[in-house]
């Protein structure tokens, strides 16, 4: 995984990690649903595109299947 830019919200990254960990190894990760859940659980200034990029990178690092539906 690449280094995070300085403007990334640490709370959003932590919440993405929790969301991915809760899904299990075999579940497909819906990017649209993940963005909705992260926005619901934490306030972040990141755009949807920024969140999508973080979700995809974190899911890829965990070798999870990703549904690009956003």
MIMILUM-961514 format. One record per atom (N, C-alpha, C): residue number from 1; atom name; x, y, z. Coordinates in Angstrom, 1 decimal. Layout:
N
(NUM, "CA", (X, Y, Z)) ...
% end
This chain:
70
(1, "N", (0.8, -1.2, 0.0)) (1, "CA", (0.0, 0.0, 0.0)) (1, "C", (0.9, 1.2, 0.0)) (2, "N", (0.5, 2.2, -0.7)) (2, "CA", (1.3, 3.5, -0.8)) (2, "C", (1.2, 4.3, 0.4)) (3, "N", (2.1, 5.2, 0.6)) (3, "CA", (2.0, 6.1, 1.8)) (3, "C", (0.8, 7.0, 1.7)) (4, "N", (0.2, 7.4, 2.8)) (4, "CA", (-1.0, 8.2, 2.7)) (4, "C", (-0.6, 9.7, 2.6)) (5, "N", (-1.4, 10.4, 1.8)) (5, "CA", (-1.1, 11.9, 1.8)) (5, "C", (-1.4, 12.5, 3.1)) (6, "N", (-0.9, 13.7, 3.3)) (6, "CA", (-1.0, 14.4, 4.6)) (6, "C", (-2.4, 14.8, 4.9)) (7, "N", (-3.3, 15.0, 3.9)) (7, "CA", (-4.7, 15.4, 4.2)) (7, "C", (-5.7, 14.3, 4.4)) (8, "N", (-5.2, 13.1, 4.6)) (8, "CA", (-6.1, 12.0, 4.8)) (8, "C", (-6.6, 12.0, 6.3)) (9, "N", (-7.8, 11.7, 6.4)) (9, "CA", (-8.4, 11.7, 7.8)) (9, "C", (-8.2, 10.4, 8.4)) (10, "N", (-7.4, 10.4, 9.5)) (10, "CA", (-7.1, 9.1, 10.2)) (10, "C", (-8.4, 8.4, 10.7)) (11, "N", (-9.4, 9.1, 11.1)) (11, "CA", (-10.6, 8.5, 11.6)) (11, "C", (-11.3, 7.7, 10.4)) (12, "N", (-11.2, 8.3, 9.2)) (12, "CA", (-11.8, 7.6, 8.1)) (12, "C", (-11.1, 6.3, 7.8)) (13, "N", (-9.8, 6.4, 7.8)) (13, "CA", (-9.0, 5.2, 7.5)) (13, "C", (-9.3, 4.1, 8.6)) (14, "N", (-9.4, 4.5, 9.8)) (14, "CA", (-9.7, 3.5, 10.9)) (14, "C", (-11.1, 2.9, 10.6)) (15, "N", (-12.0, 3.7, 10.3)) (15, "CA", (-13.4, 3.2, 10.1)) (15, "C", (-13.5, 2.3, 8.8)) (16, "N", (-12.7, 2.6, 7.8)) (16, "CA", (-12.6, 1.8, 6.6)) (16, "C", (-12.1, 0.4, 7.0)) (17, "N", (-11.0, 0.4, 7.8)) (17, "CA", (-10.4, -0.8, 8.3)) (17, "C", (-11.4, -1.7, 9.1)) (18, "N", (-12.2, -1.0, 10.0)) (18, "CA", (-13.2, -1.7, 10.8)) (18, "C", (-14.3, -2.3, 9.8)) (19, "N", (-14.7, -1.5, 8.9)) (19, "CA", (-15.7, -2.0, 7.9)) (19, "C", (-15.2, -3.2, 7.2)) (20, "N", (-14.0, -3.2, 6.7)) (20, "CA", (-13.5, -4.3, 5.9)) (20, "C", (-13.3, -5.5, 6.8)) (21, "N", (-12.8, -5.3, 8.0)) (21, "CA", (-12.6, -6.4, 9.0)) (21, "C", (-13.9, -7.1, 9.3)) (22, "N", (-15.0, -6.4, 9.4)) (22, "CA", (-16.3, -6.9, 9.8)) (22, "C", (-16.9, -7.7, 8.6)) (23, "N", (-16.5, -7.5, 7.4)) (23, "CA", (-17.1, -8.2, 6.3)) (23, "C", (-16.7, -9.6, 6.1)) (24, "N", (-15.5, -10.0, 6.6)) (24, "CA", (-15.1, -11.4, 6.4)) (24, "C", (-14.3, -11.5, 5.1)) (25, "N", (-13.6, -12.6, 5.0)) (25, "CA", (-12.7, -12.9, 3.9)) (25, "C", (-13.4, -13.2, 2.5)) (26, "N", (-14.6, -13.8, 2.6)) (26, "CA", (-15.2, -14.2, 1.3)) (26, "C", (-16.3, -13.2, 0.8)) (27, "N", (-16.6, -12.2, 1.6)) (27, "CA", (-17.6, -11.2, 1.2)) (27, "C", (-17.0, -10.2, 0.1)) (28, "N", (-17.9, -9.9, -0.8)) (28, "CA", (-17.5, -8.8, -1.8)) (28, "C", (-17.7, -7.5, -1.1)) (29, "N", (-16.8, -6.6, -1.3)) (29, "CA", (-16.9, -5.3, -0.7)) (29, "C", (-17.5, -4.3, -1.8)) (30, "N", (-18.7, -3.8, -1.4)) (30, "CA", (-19.3, -2.8, -2.3)) (30, "C", (-18.7, -1.4, -1.9)) (31, "N", (-18.1, -0.8, -2.9)) (31, "CA", (-17.5, 0.5, -2.7)) (31, "C", (-18.6, 1.6, -2.3)) (32, "N", (-19.7, 1.5, -3.0)) (32, "CA", (-20.8, 2.5, -2.7)) (32, "C", (-21.3, 2.3, -1.2)) (33, "N", (-21.5, 1.1, -0.8)) (33, "CA", (-22.0, 0.8, 0.5)) (33, "C", (-20.9, 1.2, 1.6)) (34, "N", (-19.7, 0.9, 1.3)) (34, "CA", (-18.6, 1.3, 2.2)) (34, "C", (-18.5, 2.8, 2.4)) (35, "N", (-18.6, 3.5, 1.3)) (35, "CA", (-18.6, 5.0, 1.4)) (35, "C", (-19.8, 5.5, 2.3)) (36, "N", (-21.0, 4.9, 2.1)) (36, "CA", (-22.1, 5.3, 2.8)) (36, "C", (-21.9, 5.0, 4.3)) (37, "N", (-21.4, 3.9, 4.7)) (37, "CA", (-21.2, 3.5, 6.1)) (37, "C", (-20.1, 4.4, 6.7)) (38, "N", (-19.0, 4.6, 6.0)) (38, "CA", (-17.9, 5.5, 6.6)) (38, "C", (-18.5, 6.9, 6.8)) (39, "N", (-19.2, 7.4, 5.9)) (39, "CA", (-19.8, 8.8, 6.0)) (39, "C", (-20.8, 8.8, 7.2)) (40, "N", (-21.5, 7.7, 7.4)) (40, "CA", (-22.4, 7.6, 8.5)) (40, "C", (-21.8, 7.6, 9.9)) (41, "N", (-20.6, 6.9, 10.0)) (41, "CA", (-20.0, 6.7, 11.2)) (41, "C", (-18.9, 7.7, 11.6)) (42, "N", (-18.4, 8.5, 10.6)) (42, "CA", (-17.4, 9.4, 10.9)) (42, "C", (-17.5, 10.7, 10.0)) (43, "N", (-17.2, 11.8, 10.5)) (43, "CA", (-17.2, 13.0, 9.7)) (43, "C", (-15.8, 13.1, 9.1)) (44, "N", (-15.8, 13.3, 7.8)) (44, "CA", (-14.5, 13.4, 7.1)) (44, "C", (-14.7, 14.5, 5.9)) (45, "N", (-13.6, 15.2, 5.6)) (45, "CA", (-13.6, 16.1, 4.5)) (45, "C", (-13.3, 15.5, 3.2)) (46, "N", (-12.9, 14.2, 3.2)) (46, "CA", (-12.6, 13.5, 2.0)) (46, "C", (-13.7, 13.5, 1.1)) (47, "N", (-13.4, 13.6, -0.2)) (47, "CA", (-14.5, 13.4, -1.2)) (47, "C", (-14.8, 12.0, -1.4)) (48, "N", (-15.9, 11.7, -2.1)) (48, "CA", (-16.3, 10.3, -2.4)) (48, "C", (-15.2, 9.6, -3.2)) (49, "N", (-14.5, 10.3, -4.1)) (49, "CA", (-13.5, 9.8, -4.9)) (49, "C", (-12.3, 9.4, -4.0)) (50, "N", (-12.0, 10.3, -3.0)) (50, "CA", (-10.9, 10.0, -2.1)) (50, "C", (-11.2, 8.8, -1.2)) (51, "N", (-12.4, 8.7, -0.7)) (51, "CA", (-12.8, 7.6, 0.1)) (51, "C", (-12.8, 6.3, -0.8)) (52, "N", (-13.2, 6.4, -2.0)) (52, "CA", (-13.2, 5.2, -2.9)) (52, "C", (-11.8, 4.7, -3.1)) (53, "N", (-10.9, 5.6, -3.3)) (53, "CA", (-9.5, 5.2, -3.5)) (53, "C", (-8.9, 4.5, -2.2)) (54, "N", (-9.2, 5.1, -1.1)) (54, "CA", (-8.7, 4.4, 0.2)) (54, "C", (-9.4, 3.1, 0.4)) (55, "N", (-10.7, 3.0, 0.1)) (55, "CA", (-11.4, 1.7, 0.3)) (55, "C", (-10.8, 0.6, -0.6)) (56, "N", (-10.6, 1.0, -1.9)) (56, "CA", (-10.0, 0.0, -2.9)) (56, "C", (-8.6, -0.4, -2.5)) (57, "N", (-7.8, 0.5, -2.0)) (57, "CA", (-6.4, 0.2, -1.6)) (57, "C", (-6.4, -0.7, -0.4)) (58, "N", (-7.2, -0.4, 0.6)) (58, "CA", (-7.3, -1.2, 1.8)) (58, "C", (-7.8, -2.5, 1.5)) (59, "N", (-8.9, -2.6, 0.7)) (59, "CA", (-9.4, -3.9, 0.4)) (59, "C", (-8.5, -4.8, -0.4)) (60, "N", (-7.7, -4.1, -1.3)) (60, "CA", (-6.7, -4.9, -2.1)) (60, "C", (-5.6, -5.4, -1.3)) (61, "N", (-5.2, -4.6, -0.3)) (61, "CA", (-4.2, -5.0, 0.6)) (61, "C", (-4.6, -6.2, 1.4)) (62, "N", (-5.9, -6.4, 1.7)) (62, "CA", (-6.4, -7.5, 2.4)) (62, "C", (-6.8, -8.7, 1.5)) (63, "N", (-6.6, -8.5, 0.2)) (63, "CA", (-7.0, -9.5, -0.9)) (63, "C", (-8.5, -9.8, -0.9)) (64, "N", (-9.3, -8.7, -0.7)) (64, "CA", (-10.7, -8.9, -0.7)) (64, "C", (-11.3, -8.6, -2.1)) (65, "N", (-12.4, -9.2, -2.5)) (65, "CA", (-13.1, -8.9, -3.7)) (65, "C", (-13.8, -7.6, -3.6)) (66, "N", (-13.7, -6.8, -4.7)) (66, "CA", (-14.3, -5.4, -4.6)) (66, "C", (-15.3, -5.3, -5.7)) (67, "N", (-16.5, -4.7, -5.4)) (67, "CA", (-17.5, -4.4, -6.3)) (67, "C", (-17.4, -2.9, -6.6)) (68, "N", (-17.0, -2.5, -7.8)) (68, "CA", (-16.9, -1.1, -8.1)) (68, "C", (-18.3, -0.6, -8.6)) (69, "N", (-19.1, -0.2, -7.7)) (69, "CA", (-20.5, 0.2, -8.0)) (69, "C", (-20.8, 1.6, -7.7)) (70, "N", (-19.8, 2.4, -7.4)) (70, "CA", (-20.1, 3.8, -7.1)) (70, "C", (-20.1, 4.7, -8.3)) 
% end
